[in-house]
Amino acid sequence: MSGPVRIAIFDDHPLFREGVSRSIAEVGGFLIVGQGATAAEAEAHAASGEQDIVLLDISMPGGGLEAAARILAKAPSQKIVVLTASEVDADVARALAIGVRGYVVKGVGANTLAEILRGVAAGERYVSPTLSARLLTDLMHQNKGKTDLVSQLSEREAEVLNIVAEGLSNKEVAIKLGLQEKTVKHHMTQVMTKLKARNRTEAAILLHQSKKRDL
């Protein structure tokens, strides 16, 4: 993308929020277009469409993940990155299921955060390495014996899941396949029911495991 990456930052600790804002501004290539301390403020600002990325914490008044879910329900293409102290697997899994593009643990350096944000702005996804490895291990253990269920998917369901596994949203999948977004949602509901998956991330991992087994 051309021009600076526009960031809106939401965290209920003013000093931390200001520190992040100042740090990434000093790295260069970013423009801070909004700040706030609550879920309500994050949702209100997101509606303006000024930002490329909403950067928010989980533990703020109103709930960061709740805000992310409501923002993405209204604007599925909005890029959201969680910057949090939480390393709880359930929080990571829920954030990914909601559709956030990045899950970053606080303590990361300014240059690393800037690199992550640039990647997300360019369409990439990111989960802190230690969290993604642990989440993958846990899901692989939980999903043992479930990969055979992938063969029960219809041709269209498998096609949709393969594209979802690339990190695309329902809207992006719909555009790619020439379908209505509600049709893609229906297919993904069927996929998760057949695979007994709790979310899109788990369904994608099951697909990956199935392909690996068949090699």
C-alpha positions in Angstrom: 0.0 0.0 0.0 1.2 3.6 -0.7 1.5 6.1 2.1 1.7 5.6 5.8 -0.2 2.8 7.6 -3.0 4.4 9.5 -3.3 3.0 13.1 -6.0 3.5 15.7 -4.9 2.4 19.2 -7.2 1.4 22.1 -5.9 0.4 25.5 -7.1 1.5 28.9 -3.6 2.3 30.2 -2.8 5.8 28.9 1.0 5.6 29.5 1.2 2.3 27.6 -1.0 3.6 24.8 1.0 6.7 24.4 4.2 4.7 24.5 3.1 2.5 21.7 1.9 5.4 19.7 5.2 7.3 20.1 7.3 4.2 19.4 5.7 3.2 16.1 5.6 6.8 15.0 9.3 7.1 15.6 9.9 3.9 13.6 8.3 5.7 10.6 5.7 4.8 8.0 2.8 5.0 10.4 0.2 7.6 11.1 -1.8 7.5 14.4 -5.4 8.5 13.5 -7.2 7.6 16.7 -6.8 6.6 20.4 -9.1 5.5 23.1 -9.5 3.5 26.3 -12.7 1.5 25.9 -14.5 -1.0 23.6 -17.1 1.6 22.8 -14.5 4.1 21.7 -12.9 1.5 19.5 -16.2 0.6 17.9 -17.1 4.3 17.3 -13.8 5.1 15.7 -13.7 2.0 13.6 -17.0 3.1 12.1 -15.3 6.2 10.7 -13.1 4.0 8.4 -10.1 6.3 8.9 -7.8 3.6 10.0 -6.1 0.7 8.1 -5.6 -1.2 11.4 -7.3 -1.2 14.7 -4.8 -2.1 17.5 -6.5 -3.0 20.7 -6.1 -4.7 24.1 -8.4 -7.5 25.3 -8.7 -6.3 28.9 -10.3 -2.9 28.6 -13.7 -1.7 29.6 -16.3 -3.3 27.5 -14.0 -6.1 26.4 -11.5 -5.9 23.5 -12.6 -9.2 21.9 -16.3 -8.2 22.2 -15.4 -4.9 20.4 -13.5 -6.8 17.7 -16.4 -9.1 17.1 -18.9 -6.2 16.7 -16.5 -4.2 14.5 -15.9 -7.2 12.2 -19.7 -8.0 12.0 -20.2 -4.5 10.5 -16.9 -4.3 8.5 -15.5 -7.8 7.8 -12.5 -6.4 5.9 -11.3 -4.3 8.8 -7.9 -5.4 9.9 -7.6 -5.8 13.7 -4.5 -6.6 15.7 -4.7 -7.6 19.4 -1.9 -6.4 21.6 -2.3 -7.9 25.0 -0.7 -9.5 28.0 -3.0 -12.5 27.8 -1.3 -15.8 26.7 -4.5 -17.8 27.5 -5.1 -20.3 24.7 -8.9 -19.7 24.8 -8.3 -16.0 24.2 -6.0 -16.7 21.2 -8.5 -19.2 19.7 -11.4 -16.9 20.2 -9.6 -14.0 18.6 -8.7 -16.0 15.6 -12.2 -17.4 15.3 -13.6 -13.8 15.4 -11.3 -12.9 12.5 -8.6 -10.7 14.0 -5.5 -10.5 11.8 -2.9 -10.5 14.5 -2.4 -11.6 18.1 0.7 -10.0 19.7 1.9 -10.4 23.3 2.9 -7.2 25.1 6.6 -6.8 25.6 7.4 -7.0 21.9 9.9 -4.4 20.7 8.8 -1.3 18.6 10.6 -2.5 15.5 9.1 -6.0 15.7 5.6 -4.5 16.3 6.1 -2.2 13.3 7.1 -5.1 11.1 4.0 -7.1 12.2 1.7 -4.1 11.5 3.2 -3.6 8.1 2.7 -7.3 7.3 -1.0 -7.2 8.5 -1.5 -4.1 6.4 -0.2 -6.0 3.4 -2.7 -8.9 4.0 -0.7 -11.2 6.3 -1.7 -12.7 9.6 0.3 -13.1 12.7 0.3 -14.9 16.0 3.2 -14.7 18.5 5.3 -17.8 17.7 5.1 -19.4 21.2 1.3 -19.1 21.3 0.8 -20.4 17.7 3.0 -23.4 18.4 1.2 -24.2 21.7 -2.2 -23.7 20.1 -1.3 -26.0 17.2 0.0 -28.7 19.5 -3.2 -28.6 21.7 -5.5 -28.7 18.7 -3.5 -31.6 17.1 -3.9 -33.5 20.3 -7.6 -32.7 20.6 -8.2 -33.5 16.9 -6.6 -36.9 16.9 -8.8 -39.3 15.0 -11.0 -36.5 13.5 -9.1 -35.9 10.2 -11.1 -38.7 8.5 -14.1 -36.4 8.8 -12.6 -34.2 6.1 -13.5 -36.8 3.5 -17.2 -36.2 4.4 -17.2 -32.7 3.0 -18.8 -32.0 -0.3 -16.7 -30.7 -3.2 -17.9 -27.1 -2.6 -17.4 -27.3 1.2 -13.9 -28.6 0.7 -13.2 -25.8 -1.8 -14.5 -23.1 0.6 -12.4 -24.6 3.5 -9.3 -24.7 1.4 -9.6 -20.9 0.7 -10.6 -20.1 4.3 -7.4 -22.0 5.4 -5.4 -19.4 3.4 -6.6 -16.8 5.8 -9.4 -15.2 3.7 -12.6 -13.8 5.2 -16.0 -15.0 4.2 -16.4 -11.9 2.1 -13.1 -12.5 0.3 -14.0 -16.2 -0.3 -17.3 -15.1 -1.7 -15.6 -12.7 -4.2 -13.1 -15.3 -5.2 -15.7 -18.0 -5.9 -18.4 -15.7 -7.2 -20.8 -16.6 -4.4 -23.0 -14.6 -2.0 -21.3 -14.1 1.4 -24.3 -15.7 3.1 -23.7 -18.8 1.0 -20.1 -19.0 2.1 -21.3 -18.6 5.7 -23.7 -21.5 5.2 -20.9 -23.7 3.8 -18.6 -22.9 6.7 -21.4 -23.7 9.2 -21.8 -27.1 7.4 -18.0 -27.6 7.4 -17.6 -27.0 11.1 -20.6 -29.2 11.9 -19.2 -32.1 9.9 -15.7 -31.7 11.3 -17.0 -31.1 14.8 -14.7 -28.0 14.8 -15.3 -25.2 17.3 -14.0 -22.5 14.9 -12.5 -21.7 11.6 -8.9 -22.1 12.9 -9.6 -25.7 14.1 -11.3 -26.6 10.8 -8.3 -25.3 8.9 -5.9 -27.3 11.1 -7.9 -30.4 10.5 -7.7 -29.9 6.7 -3.9 -29.4 7.0 -3.6 -32.6 9.1 -5.7 -34.5 6.6 -3.5 -33.4 3.7 -0.3 -34.2 5.6 -1.6 -37.7 6.4 -2.5 -38.4 2.8 1.0 -37.6 1.5 
